[in-house]
Amino acid sequence: MPSVVVIDYGMGNLHSVAKALSRVTDIRIDVTSDAELILRADRVVLPGVGAMRDCMGEIKRLGLDEVIHEVVKSKPFLGVCVGMQALMDFSEENEGTECLGIIPGTVQPFAKDLADPVTHEKLKVPHMGWNQVYQLTPHPIWKDIPQDSRFYFVHSYYAQPTTPEPVAASTAYGHPFASALAKDNVFAVQFHPEKSQHAGLALYHNFVNWNGESP
């Protein structure tokens, strides 16, 4: 029986993600840290909120780092928020944290003096609320989602890939940053689809119908 697994490592909005997925598909949704179930799943979601050191600590303690590395070799995989940041090599959060190293790059903080480049008005960190997502590359995950659709963000750090190739979308907050990444059968977003109403549900619908192939 086809299934989607939401990886449970004790951090964040796991059941909100699972509930959103259940609204767009009849496929079985499992929230689990069981390696066997994760490896058997047809599609895998890595969500998360919180500090990167805590997230990576739990991922490694549960042995999920090795499981994730195996999964991303072949299965459609979606990282959400901290789940996207965890795919990078290294995060500057918490005085530095080694991440999964699946997409080359680092996770960097928004500057404390972050300001709007036009009005020069100081911007609050964390970046919290609705913002536009500008799609940079065609991808099945964007099907029926209009350009510049608004999604919901809550974050103080952002992913900075080593090269621009993986950047599937950008968002402006003081400066442009990568709000979506795509590499082979891996897709990841900085925003929270489960909090993003119609556009977010459309993204989850596209993910559960995606075969893992990129354009």
Phi and psi in degrees as GROMACS dihedral restraints (atoms count N, CA, C in turn):
[ dihedral_restraints ]
;  ai    aj    ak    al  type     phi  dphi    fc
    3     4     5     6     1   -59.4    20    10
    4     5     6     7     1   146.8    20    10
    6     7     8     9     1  -149.3    20    10
    7     8     9    10     1   155.3    20    10
    9    10    11    12     1  -117.3    20    10
   10    11    12    13     1   131.3    20    10
   12    13    14    15     1  -106.9    20    10
   13    14    15    16     1   131.7    20    10
   15    16    17    18     1  -100.0    20    10
   16    17    18    19     1   116.3    20    10
   18    19    20    21     1   -69.7    20    10
   19    20    21    22     1   125.5    20    10
   21    22    23    24     1  -102.4    20    10
   22    23    24    25     1   107.2    20    10
   24    25    26    27     1  -122.0    20    10
   25    26    27    28     1    24.8    20    10
   27    28    29    30     1    78.6    20    10
   28    29    30    31     1    11.8    20    10
   30    31    32    33     1  -124.1    20    10
   31    32    33    34     1   114.1    20    10
   33    34    35    36     1    98.8    20    10
   34    35    36    37     1  -152.5    20    10
   36    37    38    39     1   -94.6    20    10
   37    38    39    40     1    47.2    20    10
   39    40    41    42     1   -60.5    20    10
   40    41    42    43     1   -47.0    20    10
   42    43    44    45     1   -75.2    20    10
   43    44    45    46     1   -26.8    20    10
   45    46    47    48     1   -65.3    20    10
   46    47    48    49     1   -40.2    20    10
   48    49    50    51     1   -65.0    20    10
   49    50    51    52     1   -46.3    20    10
   51    52    53    54     1   -61.4    20    10
   52    53    54    55     1   -40.7    20    10
   54    55    56    57     1   -63.9    20    10
   55    56    57    58     1   -42.2    20    10
   57    58    59    60     1   -63.2    20    10
   58    59    60    61     1   -42.3    20    10
   60    61    62    63     1   -61.7    20    10
   61    62    63    64     1   -40.0    20    10
   63    64    65    66     1   -66.8    20    10
   64    65    66    67     1   -19.2    20    10
   66    67    68    69     1   -77.7    20    10
   67    68    69    70     1   -18.1    20    10
   69    70    71    72     1  -114.2    20    10
   70    71    72    73     1     0.6    20    10
   72    73    74    75     1  -154.5    20    10
   73    74    75    76     1   154.6    20    10
   75    76    77    78     1   -95.4    20    10
   76    77    78    79     1    -1.4    20    10
   78    79    80    81     1   -63.5    20    10
   79    80    81    82     1   145.6    20    10
   81    82    83    84     1   -63.0    20    10
   82    83    84    85     1   135.2    20    10
   84    85    86    87     1  -114.0    20    10
   85    86    87    88     1   121.6    20    10
   87    88    89    90     1  -113.6    20    10
   88    89    90    91     1   133.0    20    10
   90    91    92    93     1  -105.3    20    10
   91    92    93    94     1   110.5    20    10
   93    94    95    96     1  -156.0    20    10
   94    95    96    97     1   157.6    20    10
   96    97    98    99     1  -111.7    20    10
   97    98    99   100     1     7.6    20    10
   99   100   101   102     1   -73.2    20    10
  100   101   102   103     1   117.2    20    10
  102   103   104   105     1   -59.0    20    10
  103   104   105   106     1   -39.9    20    10
  105   106   107   108     1   -64.3    20    10
  106   107   108   109     1   -42.8    20    10
  108   109   110   111     1   -65.3    20    10
  109   110   111   112     1   -39.8    20    10
  111   112   113   114     1   -63.3    20    10
  112   113   114   115     1   -45.1    20    10
  114   115   116   117     1   -69.5    20    10
  115   116   117   118     1   -25.2    20    10
  117   118   119   120     1   -85.3    20    10
  118   119   120   121     1   -18.0    20    10
  120   121   122   123     1   -64.0    20    10
  121   122   123   124     1   154.6    20    10
  123   124   125   126     1   -81.2    20    10
  124   125   126   127     1   -32.9    20    10
  126   127   128   129     1  -141.8    20    10
  127   128   129   130     1   151.1    20    10
  129   130   131   132     1  -134.0    20    10
  130   131   132   133     1   136.6    20    10
  132   133   134   135     1  -118.3    20    10
  133   134   135   136     1   131.8    20    10
  135   136   137   138     1  -113.6    20    10
  136   137   138   139     1    97.1    20    10
  138   139   140   141     1   -90.4    20    10
  139   140   141   142     1  -169.4    20    10
  141   142   143   144     1   153.2    20    10
  142   143   144   145     1   146.3    20    10
  144   145   146   147     1  -138.2    20    10
  145   146   147   148     1   162.2    20    10
  147   148   149   150     1   111.4    20    10
  148   149   150   151     1  -170.9    20    10
  150   151   152   153     1   -77.3    20    10
  151   152   153   154     1   139.0    20    10
  153   154   155   156     1   -61.6    20    10
  154   155   156   157     1   -38.7    20    10
  156   157   158   159     1   -61.2    20    10
  157   158   159   160     1   -42.4    20    10
  159   160   161   162     1   -65.7    20    10
  160   161   162   163     1   -42.8    20    10
  162   163   164   165     1   -62.1    20    10
  163   164   165   166     1   -50.2    20    10
  165   166   167   168     1   -67.4    20    10
  166   167   168   169     1   -33.7    20    10
  168   169   170   171     1   -60.2    20    10
  169   170   171   172     1   -44.1    20    10
  171   172   173   174     1   -71.4    20    10
  172   173   174   175     1   -40.3    20    10
  174   175   176   177     1   -57.9    20    10
  175   176   177   178     1   -44.3    20    10
  177   178   179   180     1   -73.1    20    10
  178   179   180   181     1   -39.7    20    10
  180   181   182   183     1   -59.5    20    10
  181   182   183   184     1   -37.3    20    10
  183   184   185   186     1   -85.6    20    10
  184   185   186   187     1    -0.9    20    10
  186   187   188   189     1    72.3    20    10
  187   188   189   190     1    19.4    20    10
  189   190   191   192     1   -81.9    20    10
  190   191   192   193     1   -15.9    20    10
  192   193   194   195     1   -62.0    20    10
  193   194   195   196     1   -43.8    20    10
  195   196   197   198     1   -67.6    20    10
  196   197   198   199     1   -37.8    20    10
  198   199   200   201     1   -63.9    20    10
  199   200   201   202     1   -44.7    20    10
  201   202   203   204     1   -62.8    20    10
  202   203   204   205     1   -42.0    20    10
  204   205   206   207     1   -60.9    20    10
  205   206   207   208     1   -34.4    20    10
  207   208   209   210     1   -72.7    20    10
  208   209   210   211     1   -42.9    20    10
  210   211   212   213     1   -60.9    20    10
  211   212   213   214     1   -44.2    20    10
  213   214   215   216     1   -70.6    20    10
  214   215   216   217     1    -6.5    20    10
  216   217   218   219     1   -70.5    20    10
  217   218   219   220     1   -24.8    20    10
  219   220   221   222     1  -147.6    20    10
  220   221   222   223     1   -27.0    20    10
  222   223   224   225     1   -93.9    20    10
  223   224   225   226     1   148.2    20    10
  225   226   227   228     1   -56.9    20    10
  226   227   228   229     1   127.1    20    10
  228   229   230   231     1  -133.4    20    10
  229   230   231   232     1   132.8    20    10
  231   232   233   234     1  -124.9    20    10
  232   233   234   235     1   121.9    20    10
  234   235   236   237     1  -100.1    20    10
  235   236   237   238     1   138.6    20    10
  237   238   239   240     1  -126.9    20    10
  238   239   240   241     1   125.1    20    10
  240   241   242   243     1    57.8    20    10
  241   242   243   244     1  -115.6    20    10
  243   244   245   246     1   -60.7    20    10
  244   245   246   247     1   -27.1    20    10
  246   247   248   249     1   -64.0    20    10
  247   248   249   250     1   -27.4    20    10
  249   250   251   252     1   -75.5    20    10
  250   251   252   253     1   -47.4    20    10
  252   253   254   255     1   -61.5    20    10
  253   254   255   256     1   -34.5    20    10
  255   256   257   258     1   -64.5    20    10
  256   257   258   259     1   -18.7    20    10
  258   259   260   261     1   -74.7    20    10
  259   260   261   262     1   -15.4    20    10
  261   262   263   264     1   -77.3    20    10
  262   263   264   265     1   178.7    20    10
  264   265   266   267     1   -76.1    20    10
  265   266   267   268     1   -41.1    20    10
  267   268   269   270     1  -156.2    20    10
  268   269   270   271     1   140.8    20    10
  270   271   272   273     1  -114.4    20    10
  271   272   273   274     1   137.8    20    10
  273   274   275   276     1   -79.2    20    10
  274   275   276   277     1    -4.9    20    10
  276   277   278   279     1   -67.9    20    10
  277   278   279   280     1   149.0    20    10
  279   280   281   282     1    57.4    20    10
  280   281   282   283     1    41.1    20    10
  282   283   284   285     1    63.3    20    10
  283   284   285   286     1    19.4    20    10
  285   286   287   288     1   109.1    20    10
  286   287   288   289     1   125.8    20    10
  288   289   290   291     1  -140.3    20    10
  289   290   291   292     1   128.1    20    10
  291   292   293   294     1   -71.1    20    10
  292   293   294   295     1   132.7    20    10
  294   295   296   297     1  -107.0    20    10
  295   296   297   298     1  -161.2    20    10
  297   298   299   300     1   -79.4    20    10
  298   299   300   301     1   -23.4    20    10
  300   301   302   303     1    70.4    20    10
  301   302   303   304     1    32.9    20    10
  303   304   305   306     1   -88.7    20    10
  304   305   306   307     1   -35.5    20    10
  306   307   308   309     1  -119.2    20    10
  307   308   309   310     1   120.8    20    10
  309   310   311   312     1   -61.6    20    10
  310   311   312   313     1   132.5    20    10
  312   313   314   315     1   149.2    20    10
  313   314   315   316     1  -176.9    20    10
  315   316   317   318     1  -126.5    20    10
  316   317   318   319     1   168.3    20    10
  318   319   320   321     1  -113.7    20    10
  319   320   321   322     1   122.9    20    10
  321   322   323   324     1  -121.5    20    10
  322   323   324   325     1   154.7    20    10
  324   325   326   327     1   -85.0    20    10
  325   326   327   328     1   149.1    20    10
  327   328   329   330     1   -64.5    20    10
  328   329   330   331     1   141.6    20    10
  330   331   332   333     1   -65.1    20    10
  331   332   333   334     1   147.4    20    10
  333   334   335   336     1   -65.1    20    10
  334   335   336   337     1   -27.8    20    10
  336   337   338   339     1  -100.7    20    10
  337   338   339   340     1    29.0    20    10
  339   340   341   342     1   -56.5    20    10
  340   341   342   343     1   132.5    20    10
  342   343   344   345     1  -141.4    20    10
  343   344   345   346     1   154.8    20    10
  345   346   347   348     1   -65.8    20    10
  346   347   348   349     1   127.0    20    10
  348   349   350   351     1   -67.5    20    10
  349   350   351   352     1   -18.9    20    10
  351   352   353   354     1   -94.8    20    10
  352   353   354   355     1   -52.3    20    10
  354   355   356   357     1   -89.2    20    10
  355   356   357   358     1   -15.9    20    10
  357   358   359   360     1    64.9    20    10
  358   359   360   361     1    12.6    20    10
  360   361   362   363     1   -70.5    20    10
  361   362   363   364     1   135.7    20    10
  363   364   365   366     1   -66.3    20    10
  364   365   366   367     1   137.3    20    10
  366   367   368   369     1  -104.6    20    10
  367   368   369   370     1   142.5    20    10
  369   370   371   372     1   -77.8    20    10
  370   371   372   373     1   143.0    20    10
  372   373   374   375     1  -121.4    20    10
  373   374   375   376     1   127.1    20    10
  375   376   377   378     1   -73.5    20    10
  376   377   378   379     1   156.0    20    10
  378   379   380   381     1   -70.6    20    10
  379   380   381   382     1   111.2    20    10
  381   382   383   384     1  -134.4    20    10
  382   383   384   385     1   127.4    20    10
  384   385   386   387     1   124.4    20    10
  385   386   387   388     1  -166.0    20    10
  387   388   389   390     1   -84.1    20    10
  388   389   390   391     1   139.4    20    10
  390   391   392   393     1  -151.5    20    10
  391   392   393   394     1   157.4    20    10
  393   394   395   396     1   -78.2    20    10
  394   395   396   397     1   144.3    20    10
  396   397   398   399     1  -115.7    20    10
  397   398   399   400     1   118.4    20    10
  399   400   401   402     1   -98.2    20    10
  400   401   402   403     1   113.0    20    10
  402   403   404   405     1   -72.6    20    10
  403   404   405   406     1   124.6    20    10
  405   406   407   408     1   -98.2    20    10
  406   407   408   409     1   -25.5    20    10
  408   409   410   411     1  -135.5    20    10
  409   410   411   412     1   142.8    20    10
  411   412   413   414     1   -63.2    20    10
  412   413   414   415     1   143.2    20    10
  414   415   416   417     1  -162.0    20    10
  415   416   417   418     1   144.7    20    10
  417   418   419   420     1   -56.3    20    10
  418   419   420   421     1   -27.5    20    10
  420   421   422   423     1   -66.1    20    10
  421   422   423   424     1   -24.2    20    10
  423   424   425   426     1   -87.9    20    10
  424   425   426   427     1     2.0    20    10
  426   427   428   429     1   -53.3    20    10
  427   428   429   430     1   128.0    20    10
  429   430   431   432     1    63.7    20    10
  430   431   432   433     1    15.3    20    10
  432   433   434   435     1  -105.4    20    10
  433   434   435   436     1   113.3    20    10
  435   436   437   438     1   -61.4    20    10
  436   437   438   439     1   150.4    20    10
  438   439   440   441     1   -56.8    20    10
  439   440   441   442     1   142.5    20    10
  441   442   443   444     1    65.2    20    10
  442   443   444   445     1    23.5    20    10
  444   445   446   447     1   -61.7    20    10
  445   446   447   448     1   152.2    20    10
  447   448   449   450     1   -98.5    20    10
  448   449   450   451     1   133.9    20    10
  450   451   452   453     1  -126.7    20    10
  451   452   453   454     1   164.8    20    10
  453   454   455   456     1   -98.8    20    10
  454   455   456   457     1   128.1    20    10
  456   457   458   459     1  -116.8    20    10
  457   458   459   460     1   146.6    20    10
  459   460   461   462     1  -148.6    20    10
  460   461   462   463     1   100.9    20    10
  462   463   464   465     1  -165.1    20    10
  463   464   465   466     1   151.7    20    10
  465   466   467   468     1  -111.0    20    10
  466   467   468   469     1   -11.2    20    10
  468   469   470   471     1  -124.5    20    10
  469   470   471   472     1   157.3    20    10
  471   472   473   474     1  -142.1    20    10
  472   473   474   475     1   153.1    20    10
  474   475   476   477     1   -79.8    20    10
  475   476   477   478     1   137.6    20    10
  477   478   479   480     1  -126.2    20    10
  478   479   480   481     1    91.4    20    10
  480   481   482   483     1   -62.4    20    10
  481   482   483   484     1   152.6    20    10
  483   484   485   486     1   -63.8    20    10
  484   485   486   487     1   -36.7    20    10
  486   487   488   489     1  -126.1    20    10
  487   488   489   490     1   160.6    20    10
  489   490   491   492     1   -77.2    20    10
  490   491   492   493     1   -12.5    20    10
  492   493   494   495     1   -55.5    20    10
  493   494   495   496     1   -39.9    20    10
  495   496   497   498     1   -76.1    20    10
  496   497   498   499     1   -10.0    20    10
  498   499   500   501     1   -74.6    20    10
  499   500   501   502     1   111.6    20    10
  501   502   503   504     1   -95.4    20    10
  502   503   504   505     1   -17.3    20    10
  504   505   506   507     1  -160.3    20    10
  505   506   507   508     1   153.2    20    10
  507   508   509   510     1  -129.9    20    10
  508   509   510   511     1   157.6    20    10
  510   511   512   513     1  -138.2    20    10
  511   512   513   514     1   145.2    20    10
  513   514   515   516     1  -101.4    20    10
  514   515   516   517     1   125.7    20    10
  516   517   518   519     1  -148.9    20    10
  517   518   519   520     1    90.2    20    10
  519   520   521   522     1    81.8    20    10
  520   521   522   523     1   -40.8    20    10
  522   523   524   525     1  -158.7    20    10
  523   524   525   526     1   162.9    20    10
  525   526   527   528     1   -68.8    20    10
  526   527   528   529     1   142.7    20    10
  528   529   530   531     1  -140.1    20    10
  529   530   531   532     1   159.8    20    10
  531   532   533   534     1   -72.9    20    10
  532   533   534   535     1   115.9    20    10
  534   535   536   537     1  -102.8    20    10
  535   536   537   538     1    -6.7    20    10
  537   538   539   540     1  -152.0    20    10
  538   539   540   541     1   143.8    20    10
  540   541   542   543     1  -126.9    20    10
  541   542   543   544     1   146.7    20    10
  543   544   545   546     1  -140.1    20    10
  544   545   546   547     1   131.1    20    10
  546   547   548   549     1  -148.8    20    10
  547   548   549   550     1   108.4    20    10
  549   550   551   552     1    55.1    20    10
  550   551   552   553     1  -119.5    20    10
  552   553   554   555     1   -91.1    20    10
  553   554   555   556     1    12.1    20    10
  555   556   557   558     1  -108.1    20    10
  556   557   558   559     1   131.8    20    10
  558   559   560   561     1  -131.9    20    10
  559   560   561   562     1   144.3    20    10
  561   562   563   564     1  -147.8    20    10
  562   563   564   565     1   146.5    20    10
  564   565   566   567     1  -132.7    20    10
  565   566   567   568     1   143.1    20    10
  567   568   569   570     1   -79.6    20    10
  568   569   570   571     1   -28.4    20    10
  570   571   572   573     1   -83.0    20    10
  571   572   573   574     1   176.3    20    10
  573   574   575   576     1  -107.0    20    10
  574   575   576   577     1    99.5    20    10
  576   577   578   579     1   -58.1    20    10
  577   578   579   580     1   -35.6    20    10
  579   580   581   582     1   -67.4    20    10
  580   581   582   583     1   -13.7    20    10
  582   583   584   585     1  -108.0    20    10
  583   584   585   586     1     6.9    20    10
  585   586   587   588     1  -109.6    20    10
  586   587   588   589     1    24.6    20    10
  588   589   590   591     1    53.4    20    10
  589   590   591   592     1  -134.6    20    10
  591   592   593   594     1   -62.2    20    10
  592   593   594   595     1   -42.3    20    10
  594   595   596   597     1   -64.8    20    10
  595   596   597   598     1   -39.5    20    10
  597   598   599   600     1   -66.7    20    10
  598   599   600   601     1   -42.5    20    10
  600   601   602   603     1   -65.6    20    10
  601   602   603   604     1   -35.7    20    10
  603   604   605   606     1   -62.6    20    10
  604   605   606   607     1   -39.7    20    10
  606   607   608   609     1   -64.6    20    10
  607   608   609   610     1   -45.3    20    10
  609   610   611   612     1   -64.0    20    10
  610   611   612   613     1   -38.4    20    10
  612   613   614   615     1   -60.7    20    10
  613   614   615   616     1   -43.8    20    10
  615   616   617   618     1   -64.6    20    10
  616   617   618   619     1   -37.3    20    10
  618   619   620   621     1   -64.7    20    10
  619   620   621   622     1   -45.6    20    10
  621   622   623   624     1   -71.1    20    10
  622   623   624   625     1   -11.5    20    10
  624   625   626   627     1  -107.2    20    10
  625   626   627   628     1     4.8    20    10
  627   628   629   630     1   -87.9    20    10
  628   629   630   631     1   135.4    20    10
  630   631   632   633     1   -90.7    20    10
  631   632   633   634     1     3.6    20    10
  633   634   635   636     1    92.6    20    10
  634   635   636   637     1    -2.3    20    10
  636   637   638   639     1   -87.3    20    10
  637   638   639   640     1   139.3    20    10
  639   640   641   642     1  -104.2    20    10
  640   641   642   643     1   157.5    20    10
